[in-house]
């Protein structure tokens, strides 16, 4: 019973199913026939109208037909904008499959669209999804083959930089796929993703007001990748910097789809572990961490934060840059670096040879390029710098240097140079066109003030520039060329106290110190010529002084003129009063020939020896007095003593001249020795009262043939005739022939037994007067050696035979 019942039900179901299948088949066949006839004509026109209504574009479908197995087949589909004359869509072929039967119970139409596109960009697209007729909503997934920006329609390509749309490898989008939804008013992109240059990216957002002439978009794009995968042509000049690191990019676009200029584009980029090689910077910048933001409408790039490191140096920056024409910037940067690193980044030809220490710097730049306003500050701490032409480093260098468009200043820069503390204050204004320099350097008792204007080809030193050292002051003005082979044109004038030279830092003038000059010397000197060649300068000037003392000797008046031309220096004394006497002459040094040669000529008239003796410590308490005149000429090669030649004369009268230095050592024991030799006590007390004679200098020896020393032994006159030479090595080779008065000869204990009449009769008195004390002086100035040429006995033996 049950079995028969089940069989009847089964047969009923089979019949019903077959009936339904037949109906469906018939309906499908009928519907397919209807579609095949309706779609190519009325369906094509209906679809074109609906698309034009939705897209506000002129839509043309070349052909539209229906196939049972392929669905709708489209050919030559295009969408054209008459306003802008832009072909926004062109597909030579395409197919659309619809799931109509499922729509009966799902209340939506499933579809699958596949087409080959030529515009806006060549690609193969597959679009699948569903359409809800009641809500007019579309949901779909899309997948495309690679998209090459190089082949994009001109209307889109022209909005991109040229390097994006040309060259190899091309800018391509691969693995493009996504999900989106569409209705009458809005398109929602839930997810659209792809890969470009190894950068995977994802797009989302909405497009509203689709049925209006001005649809608007609100899109969000994000991507992440390695900078090294971006082609060099897209990076432009930055490619030579060899950038590396990871970039995360987020992009938001809001605005009208058809008017790119009104679209609001906001972008944010995060750079991690970046690195670049900056031109003229010796080391690669590494550990770059940055957060950048860009506003397209404002055309403003914001550097929220940027930091980097290189060789221990830390750098940071933040600010904004408006990318208008011209660009506007507002940037703040800071950093800390080793000076050795900064030195290596300087251009070739700089003067810094070595540098060590730390510099902390900060800067702010504001305004339109290139006329920006900037402020900067650099703080040095315990730095050391060696720079040309200095021979020693600047040590313990510390202080702050501030700069701006208006000025460069420092008011607390200190360092030590050759163990001498130095403090510098300086301001530079009106630069870089014509910088005005106002600076001051202090080193111990020395203060240097510089007022100058830096021209392109020279440094103009202005009035007010001076050197002050205790009581000395030198004013400087003129021009200095900054080039190594440049020239100078300087005028120096002022007053110098030579005693202040002992307090001049870094300069050792012991030779000048030995002269023990006291008093103020006024001078004026102009120097014109090559900066680095003193002998090549053209000099002209004068020195004047009153009440001067040189080694204690009073110089009542000093007037020297200085001239140098053609490498020949001439110093001339037109009127110099020394110890009451007049000194005139000249000194010349000729550098035009090598070795350099010199010439000295001087005339001394009536110098008061008493003044000299009172002034010179070595002469004091010697009782020297009188007057002296002299003449001398010297010539030779500089630095070659053997080449020096000269001649002159001396004439002096006074008292105690034997006490003069040099004479006291050579003649100090002469009279005592003569007195003992002749038995005349009065000779021991003899005093030289006059000196006269000529001399010449040759082969490093002073030679005289007629030097006469006049003396008094009590009331009797004595004359000493000196011939021979004194060497520059202090050796002596002199012959002294005393001429004694007749009275002194007869007073001698040796000759007193002989009467004057007898000696005169013998004709030997005159000879005895000259020969009785003749002797030779050898040895050295410090230790003279006296030796009589003829003993008194020998002299008498020569004379007595003539008597008998």
PyMOL commands that set and color helices and strands:
alter all, ss='L'
color gray80, all
select helices_A, chain A and resi 2-55+103-106+149-151+154-157+162-165+227-229+232-241+260-262+339-344+498-503+510-514+534-536+609-615+641-643+657-659+663-667+670-678+681-685+742-747+756-762+765-771+792-803
alter helices_A, ss='H'
color red, helices_A
select strands_A, chain A and resi 58-67+71-81+86-99+109-119+123-132+137-144+147-148+172-182+186-196+199-208+216-226+244-256+264-276+285-295+300-310+313-322+328-338+352-368+372-387+394-404+407-417+420-429+436-443+446-454+459-469+472-480+487-497+517-518+520-530+538-550+553-565+568-578+581-590+597-608+625-637+645-655+687-698+701-713+716-727+732-740+775-779+784-788
alter strands_A, ss='S'
color yellow, strands_A
deselect
rebuild
show_as cartoon
